[in-house]
């Protein structure tokens, strides 16, 4: 976890587009981030526009020619969308098939039928974690809220005792586990191995979600004891279907990309021979693009056709899944542009110059940077993208496992203390019928626990890997 030497970095980076000194670059970074924060929080500007303007402001403050700053931003945007855009689209298609076919409802109903009493919070964690793998956080909330409310009402459970574990499962998946946008972008920026990051992410996620979910829910239920708001129970997708996919087929489809990517990581570690036939096969089928594409194609049959969807209905489902992610793609792309601008003006070198004499571990530094940006902007994705761009040079001399842990440290930091500038805060508040104070005592504290427990386990793993 040591910093790079200046000489090593210089050999791997391009010539900065400005000759500004470290002091000016430091001011430029703070000013650029301040512009983004101000535009998002004060002027309520869309994060895509804020990141675009902030990138240009960053270049201007650093003294870079405007055309060079524009070129850096455009290059970063294009490379990021090319690297993760298709994966986000495939994940959205799989998630839509899962929701519309009733597959998500099948997972929920099957697990709940076998759980009860003290096991119910643990069942909610399991449901949220499985459903949360291919779904965006907001979509996962929309799918799980009816279940949370119905379970709380029918079983006479505290809403927080059921809701917090479900939210924890979704949030941990969103922040730490690819193929969610944040982890994917961080993996791309840092050059980490996706399979190793996925494997270590699961190791960190399990204890983190236990502490922040079932364990904390006991405390949250005492702090905020409210009934489930009946008006927020919407109709479930499967209520309009004559049949739906089986539990085994649904879970197998959702876990297929995870299994393929994990298989690739294991073969790479065990075989470690690029010419080996088995490794060449797993390198192909375990690549994120092929793994997710395979899951989508399988899902068309195991989810769509199993629910009785016609070819036209499947086509419509796929089409409807892509429209909502336009904003996500633009934000992620603009974040990549901001990251590239940071790199091209020489911020990586500046950070190395400043941090080479620090006693603070690189993983903790990455977490703190992500925390600061998360608190300021309210966006986990913006925090992940910006922090990854800032600390990416520090990963150049890291081992494969430590580069993956750097991604996880950033992901953990990006979840810290969601508050009033985070859309997720208001989504949870309205669905659960809470006031601002109650939402802070439950949702915001839960997010902070995830972040802190996550970085603790990341640091512990770094001691043994």
FENFEN-V565820 format. One line per field, one symbol per residue. phi: phi as a letter, one per 30 degrees, with the letter a starting at -180 (. if undefined). psi: psi as a letter, one per 30 degrees, with the letter a starting at -180 (. if undefined). burial: + if it has 9 or more other ideal C-beta (glycine too) atoms within 8 Angstrom, else -. Layout:
# FENFEN-V565820
phi: ???
psi: ???
burial: ???
This chain:
# FENFEN-V565820
phi: .ddddddddedcbddedbcdddddddddddddddddddddddchdeeddddddddddeddddideedddddddddddddddddbdddddddddddddddddidddddddddddcbahdddedddddedddddeccdeddddeddeededdddddchcdeddcddeddddddddddccdcdeeedddddddidddddddddddddddddddddcedddddddddbcbdddddcddddeddccdabdddddddddddedddddddddddedddhbedddddddddddcdedddddddddddecdcddddiddddddddddddddedceddddddddddddeddedddjdeddddddcdcddddeddddddddddddddcicdddddddddddceddddcddeddddddddddddddcdhdbdccddedddeddciccddddddcdddedddedddedddddddddcc
psi: glllleeeeffgllklglgkleeeeeeeeeeeeeeeeeeeeeghkkeeeeeeeeeeeeeeefgkkeeeeeeeeeeeeeeeeeefeeeeeeeeeeeeeeeffgeeeeeeeeeffgllbffeeeeeeeeeeeefefkleeeeeeefeeeeeeeeeeghlkeefeeeeeeeeeeeeeffjlhkeeeeeeeeefhlkeeeeeeeeeeeeeeefeefceeffeeefeejjllkjefgjlkleffgkflllleeeeeeeefeeeeeeeeeeeeeeeehjffkeeeeefeeffkeeeeeeeeeeeeeefdeefggkleeeeeeeeeffeefgeeeeeeeeeeeeeeeeeeffgeeeeeeeeffglfkkeeeeeeeeeeeeeeeffkeeeeeeeeeeefefffeglleeeeeeeeeeeeeeffkikafgkeeeeeeeeefhlleeeeefdeeeeeeeeeeeeeeeeeeefff.
burial: --++-+-++---+--+++-+---++++++-+++-+++++++---+-++++++++++++++++++-+-+++-++++++++++-+++-++++++++++++++++++++++-+++--+----++++++++++++++++++++++-+++++++++++-+-+-++++++++++++++++++++++++++++++++-++++++++++++++-++++++++-+++-++-++-+-+---++---++--+--++-+-++++++++++-+++++++++--+-------++-++-++++++++++++-++++++++++-+---++--++--++--+-++++++++++++++++++++++++++++++-----++++++++++-++++++++++++++++++++++++-+-++++++++++++++++++++--+-++++++-++-+---++++++++++++++++++-+++-++---
